[in-house]
Amino acid sequence: MTMPAMPAAVMQFFTASQSGDADAWAESFATDGVFHDPVGQPPIVGRPAIREFIASVLPNFSPFLGLTPREAHTVGDSVAVSWSGAAITATGTPVNWSGINVYDLGEDGLIREARAYFNRAVFQAQLDR
């Protein structure tokens, strides 16, 4: 399956997730970018904090297979992408989840704000098995 057409920073967000590259993943955001992961949790503000968050999550999996975009819809500087995620915990438990992210891009093309909509309870229940 090929990735849907998306602006470069959004494409980078997904490809970096699939390679487990915390630096490249965070660099898809503007320096003062905001990441709601998921919506309803306190936002992560600023590229350094976003990188730190991503880097803290990745070691919990072996491997983190990443987020795969399914459909993308771009209107102006906003992009909505449906995706599925997959990972294997350090104890060998498969974890699968899905959601929709909405990205607002800045004039420089980087992600100014990303809002992740997914059921955190479903994700957590798989980790707690």
Backbone bond lengths (Angstrom), bond angles and torsions (degrees), N, CA, C in turn:
res aa  C-N    CA-C-N  psi(-1)  N-CA   C-N-CA  omega(-1)  CA-C   N-CA-C  phi
1 M - - - 1.458 - - 1.524 109.04 -
2 T 1.304 116.31 133.13 1.455 120.50 177.03 1.521 109.50 -91.14
3 M 1.312 115.15 157.37 1.461 119.66 178.55 1.520 109.55 -75.03
4 P 1.320 117.06 146.40 1.463 118.87 174.37 1.530 110.35 -68.49
5 A 1.317 116.50 159.26 1.468 121.42 177.98 1.525 109.31 -66.42
6 M 1.324 115.54 128.61 1.462 121.69 -179.65 1.517 108.56 -146.36
7 P 1.340 118.03 156.87 1.465 120.23 172.70 1.532 110.26 -57.37
8 A 1.315 116.51 154.21 1.470 122.52 -172.96 1.532 113.72 -54.49
9 A 1.321 118.57 -44.39 1.469 120.10 -177.01 1.525 111.16 -66.72
10 V 1.320 116.87 -36.03 1.465 120.16 178.57 1.532 109.41 -70.18
11 M 1.322 116.84 -40.59 1.467 120.82 175.40 1.528 109.55 -59.54
12 Q 1.331 117.12 -43.35 1.469 121.73 178.79 1.521 110.60 -61.46
13 F 1.333 118.01 -40.87 1.463 122.83 178.05 1.526 109.62 -52.48
14 F 1.340 116.48 -48.33 1.464 120.66 -176.66 1.523 112.44 -74.98
15 T 1.305 118.39 -43.90 1.470 119.48 -178.58 1.528 110.75 -65.96
16 A 1.327 117.52 -36.86 1.469 120.10 177.42 1.527 110.94 -67.28
17 S 1.334 117.24 -34.92 1.465 119.38 177.08 1.526 109.96 -64.03
18 Q 1.316 116.36 -38.94 1.469 120.59 -177.82 1.526 112.18 -72.35
19 S 1.311 117.89 -27.41 1.467 120.16 178.25 1.531 111.57 -93.86
20 G 1.342 116.99 -5.89 1.459 120.33 -179.45 1.512 113.58 68.54
21 D 1.334 116.40 30.34 1.457 122.21 -177.24 1.534 109.62 -97.21
22 A 1.333 116.16 95.56 1.469 121.02 -176.77 1.516 112.00 -60.70
23 D 1.339 117.51 -37.05 1.461 120.13 -179.75 1.523 111.25 -65.35
24 A 1.323 117.59 -50.59 1.471 120.94 -179.64 1.518 110.82 -64.51
25 W 1.326 116.91 -36.30 1.462 121.00 179.39 1.528 108.91 -62.33
26 A 1.319 117.09 -49.05 1.472 120.99 -179.42 1.523 111.51 -66.77
27 E 1.335 117.28 -32.88 1.463 120.43 -179.19 1.524 113.68 -70.17
28 S 1.327 117.35 -8.70 1.467 119.20 173.96 1.531 110.40 -74.80
29 F 1.339 116.80 -12.86 1.461 122.94 179.72 1.522 111.16 -95.51
30 A 1.314 115.84 150.58 1.463 121.77 169.86 1.528 107.88 -62.77
31 T 1.311 116.99 158.32 1.459 121.76 -179.39 1.525 111.36 -53.29
32 D 1.328 116.86 -38.72 1.462 121.12 -179.77 1.532 111.60 -104.42
33 G 1.336 116.85 25.87 1.463 121.78 -178.01 1.521 112.50 -60.81
34 V 1.324 114.48 161.28 1.460 122.40 -179.20 1.528 107.74 -127.52
35 F 1.329 116.46 134.00 1.459 122.44 -178.91 1.522 108.50 -126.63
36 H 1.327 116.94 117.83 1.459 123.70 175.50 1.531 105.97 -98.89
37 D 1.330 118.45 103.91 1.468 121.66 -174.80 1.508 111.58 -133.46
38 P 1.352 116.83 93.00 1.450 128.29 -8.34 1.523 111.47 -87.77
39 V 1.317 115.49 176.38 1.463 121.37 174.26 1.526 107.21 -56.39
40 G 1.302 116.32 136.63 1.458 121.88 -177.87 1.524 112.25 105.21
41 Q 1.334 116.84 -19.81 1.458 121.92 174.18 1.532 107.70 -92.86
42 P 1.318 118.30 158.95 1.469 119.10 176.95 1.531 109.72 -57.12
43 P 1.328 117.47 136.08 1.467 119.52 -179.51 1.528 111.39 -68.60
44 I 1.321 114.45 151.19 1.459 122.18 175.07 1.520 105.28 -98.13
45 V 1.326 117.34 121.71 1.459 121.22 -170.80 1.525 110.92 -115.98
46 G 1.328 115.11 127.08 1.456 122.06 177.11 1.516 111.94 95.29
47 R 1.332 115.49 140.48 1.465 120.50 -178.10 1.532 113.13 -55.89
48 P 1.362 119.69 -42.86 1.472 118.44 179.04 1.533 112.50 -60.18
49 A 1.318 117.81 -41.58 1.469 121.22 179.57 1.528 110.77 -68.00
50 I 1.331 116.76 -37.41 1.466 120.63 177.94 1.526 109.38 -64.22
51 R 1.328 116.50 -43.95 1.465 120.31 179.19 1.522 110.64 -62.43
52 E 1.324 116.33 -43.84 1.462 121.01 179.30 1.528 110.63 -60.88
53 F 1.329 117.30 -42.38 1.461 121.59 178.63 1.528 110.30 -61.46
54 I 1.327 117.12 -50.37 1.463 120.99 -178.78 1.528 110.01 -60.82
55 A 1.324 116.70 -45.70 1.468 121.06 -179.31 1.525 111.73 -63.42
56 S 1.327 117.90 -26.08 1.466 120.36 178.90 1.522 111.84 -79.80
57 V 1.326 117.75 -24.09 1.465 122.01 -178.42 1.528 111.32 -84.04
58 L 1.313 117.61 -43.41 1.465 122.07 -172.01 1.535 114.21 -55.45
59 P 1.338 120.68 -41.12 1.475 119.80 -177.70 1.527 114.17 -65.93
60 N 1.330 117.89 -12.71 1.462 121.11 179.25 1.524 112.24 -75.58
61 F 1.325 117.00 -5.63 1.460 121.53 -175.55 1.519 110.41 -127.45
62 S 1.332 114.47 151.50 1.451 118.99 179.27 1.531 109.65 -148.13
63 P 1.318 117.59 80.82 1.468 128.17 7.99 1.529 112.17 -104.35
64 F 1.329 115.09 169.22 1.461 122.62 166.77 1.524 104.93 -91.09
65 L 1.317 117.41 111.65 1.467 121.51 -174.34 1.524 112.59 -83.22
66 G 1.321 116.74 -17.13 1.458 120.63 172.58 1.508 115.35 98.69
67 L 1.312 112.73 -175.58 1.461 122.37 -179.55 1.523 108.40 -105.34
68 T 1.323 115.88 132.20 1.457 121.09 -179.73 1.519 109.18 -112.95
69 P 1.328 117.79 116.99 1.466 119.67 179.50 1.528 110.65 -70.98
70 R 1.319 116.21 139.68 1.460 122.08 179.50 1.523 111.40 -105.74
71 E 1.308 116.49 -47.59 1.473 122.46 178.07 1.512 108.26 -140.52
72 A 1.324 115.57 146.47 1.463 121.01 176.95 1.514 108.81 -132.60
73 H 1.307 115.66 139.28 1.460 122.27 179.75 1.523 107.71 -131.66
74 T 1.320 116.58 116.62 1.455 122.19 -176.65 1.517 110.03 -110.69
75 V 1.326 115.58 129.00 1.462 122.27 174.58 1.524 106.31 -133.57
76 G 1.322 116.37 110.96 1.464 120.06 -177.79 1.511 110.30 60.58
77 D 1.331 116.84 -125.02 1.456 122.35 -179.00 1.526 112.87 -98.47
78 S 1.328 116.40 16.87 1.469 120.90 178.52 1.522 109.62 -117.42
79 V 1.324 115.36 142.41 1.461 121.46 -179.28 1.521 108.04 -135.64
80 A 1.336 116.90 130.14 1.456 122.41 173.38 1.524 107.55 -111.34
81 V 1.330 116.42 130.35 1.458 120.88 -176.65 1.531 109.25 -131.58
82 S 1.329 116.69 125.16 1.461 120.11 170.02 1.524 107.25 -86.60
83 W 1.325 116.53 143.20 1.462 120.92 -173.55 1.521 110.81 -148.43
84 S 1.311 115.01 165.28 1.460 121.41 170.11 1.524 107.16 -129.11
85 G 1.325 115.51 146.92 1.457 121.20 -179.23 1.517 110.46 -120.07
86 A 1.323 115.03 151.76 1.462 120.06 178.68 1.523 109.52 -147.70
87 A 1.310 114.80 144.87 1.459 121.45 177.60 1.521 107.97 -160.50
88 I 1.314 115.57 165.88 1.454 123.20 173.41 1.525 106.40 -123.29
89 T 1.330 116.17 128.81 1.465 118.61 179.00 1.523 109.88 -70.12
90 A 1.311 116.36 167.50 1.463 121.66 179.27 1.533 111.20 -61.91
91 T 1.340 116.69 -22.87 1.469 120.47 178.75 1.524 112.32 -93.35
92 G 1.348 117.06 4.75 1.467 120.70 175.90 1.510 116.09 92.84
93 T 1.320 118.26 7.72 1.460 121.61 179.80 1.526 110.38 -82.88
94 P 1.353 118.20 125.33 1.462 119.44 176.00 1.529 110.83 -72.98
95 V 1.310 115.65 142.05 1.463 122.60 178.79 1.520 107.20 -127.79
96 N 1.333 116.51 126.31 1.460 122.26 178.55 1.523 108.56 -131.21
97 W 1.315 116.84 136.22 1.455 121.73 178.29 1.520 107.90 -152.13
98 S 1.320 115.39 168.63 1.467 119.25 -179.56 1.516 109.03 -149.98
99 G 1.320 114.63 164.61 1.449 119.08 179.85 1.509 112.00 -175.53
100 I 1.297 113.88 -165.85 1.459 122.65 178.01 1.521 106.87 -134.45
101 N 1.313 116.32 129.75 1.460 121.52 174.08 1.515 109.25 -109.08
102 V 1.316 115.38 142.21 1.462 121.47 174.63 1.522 106.91 -117.98
103 Y 1.322 115.81 126.44 1.463 123.19 -177.17 1.518 109.69 -115.15
104 D 1.319 116.25 135.65 1.458 122.23 169.69 1.513 106.50 -112.58
105 L 1.330 115.95 124.73 1.459 121.42 -175.89 1.522 110.89 -100.01
106 G 1.309 115.57 147.94 1.457 121.42 175.65 1.518 110.45 -86.64
107 E 1.325 115.99 177.40 1.467 121.37 179.44 1.522 111.98 -61.11
108 D 1.340 117.33 -26.68 1.464 121.41 179.14 1.530 112.50 -81.55
109 G 1.340 116.87 -1.70 1.453 121.21 178.70 1.517 114.49 87.71
110 L 1.349 117.61 -6.47 1.462 120.74 179.04 1.527 110.46 -83.44
111 I 1.329 115.32 161.74 1.463 120.62 -179.55 1.527 109.04 -72.98
112 R 1.310 115.31 118.78 1.465 121.48 177.47 1.527 109.35 -85.64
113 E 1.346 115.76 -39.44 1.459 120.81 179.14 1.521 108.39 -150.55
114 A 1.329 115.74 135.36 1.463 122.11 175.62 1.520 108.31 -125.75
115 R 1.322 115.29 131.64 1.457 121.51 177.93 1.523 108.56 -119.56
116 A 1.335 116.43 117.70 1.460 122.27 -179.19 1.532 109.28 -98.53
117 Y 1.314 115.75 123.54 1.461 122.34 178.28 1.525 107.66 -110.59
118 F 1.332 116.16 108.01 1.457 121.39 173.72 1.518 107.85 -156.20
119 N 1.329 115.88 163.09 1.457 120.75 -177.56 1.518 108.95 -84.91
120 R 1.300 116.28 101.60 1.465 121.66 -177.42 1.526 111.27 -63.45
121 A 1.332 117.62 -32.04 1.461 120.71 -179.91 1.526 111.23 -65.01
122 V 1.320 117.82 -38.47 1.469 121.35 177.76 1.523 109.35 -65.47
123 F 1.327 116.91 -43.91 1.460 121.58 177.68 1.530 110.51 -60.40
124 Q 1.327 116.86 -49.60 1.470 121.89 -177.20 1.506 111.57 -64.19
125 A 1.339 118.56 -38.78 1.465 121.63 -179.84 1.524 111.01 -59.08
126 Q 1.320 116.97 -36.40 1.463 119.95 178.50 1.524 110.98 -68.22
127 L 1.322 116.85 -34.67 1.467 120.65 178.97 1.529 111.27 -71.15
128 D 1.340 115.98 -30.36 1.448 120.71 -175.65 1.540 113.53 -83.01
129 R 1.347 117.53 -3.26 1.476 119.93 -178.98 1.502 110.92 -65.90
